Amino acid sequence: MSTIAILNQKGGVGKTSLATNLAAAAHLRGRRTLLVDMDRQGSSLDWSSARSDRSKLVGLAVVKADRALSAARVREIASGYELVILDGPPRLGDVTRSAACAADVVIVPVQPGPFDMWAAAETLEVLDSADAMRAELGRPKAVRLFVVNRAPKGTVLARQTPGVLEEHGDVAGVVYQRIVFPEASARGESVLTTEPKGPASADIRRLYRAIERVCA
């Protein structure tokens, strides 16, 4: 089993959009996937509830757990699944730290812009703290991957952001801002099921393949 946490202390960077679409990508590839909604707002759970019974995503499990969970508790909840995706809350604290401690891979979504870069720096401090806790338990550090998310197509800022982030870690990919993302989410779907041949789906597939290589 692989556990992926999507974390950033700044709200509005698209954590849930990434979490739901990556969970959909894994499900559509035949992996037994569990999406854990760790945000009190419960957006991932709402997304699941909006889905039609005829959807290709039927069988993709979503549960809510908006409290700090130990790695052992995550393993207990995830028993029987091949991939677990933790959709983190929009704040730093015990829930975020517990997700970082439980994860094999931590994805930090960052929108192009200085405010998001500063927020990402604070998130990395929490990940450092989580790695220290993992070391005490004899566990290796989690792999950290940045994702440039909701990038405006064709802008200088979108082109420059990956290079800036690479000074702090590996960049798994770029996901561009497209209206199909909120449209699909409103129906409990993924861009992979509503526009499987569209550019948004291509972004998600590239990102999923990059993450899958790290988890292998």
JOHUTA-V413493 format. One record per run of one state. SS is the DSSP state (hx for helix, st for strand, lp for the rest). FROM is the first residue (numbers start at 1). TO is the last residue. If there is no record, write none. Layout:
ss=(SS;SS)
from=(FROM;FROM)
to=(TO;TO)
This chain:
ss=(lp;st;lp;hx;lp;st;lp;hx;lp;st;lp;hx;lp;st;lp;hx;lp;st;lp;hx;lp;st;lp;hx;lp;st;lp;hx;lp;hx;lp;hx;lp)
from=(1;2;7;15;29;33;38;43;50;61;65;71;78;83;88;94;103;105;111;114;137;143;152;156;166;170;177;179;187;191;195;199;216)
to=(1;6;14;28;32;37;42;49;60;64;70;77;82;87;93;102;104;110;113;136;142;151;155;165;169;176;178;186;190;194;198;215;216)
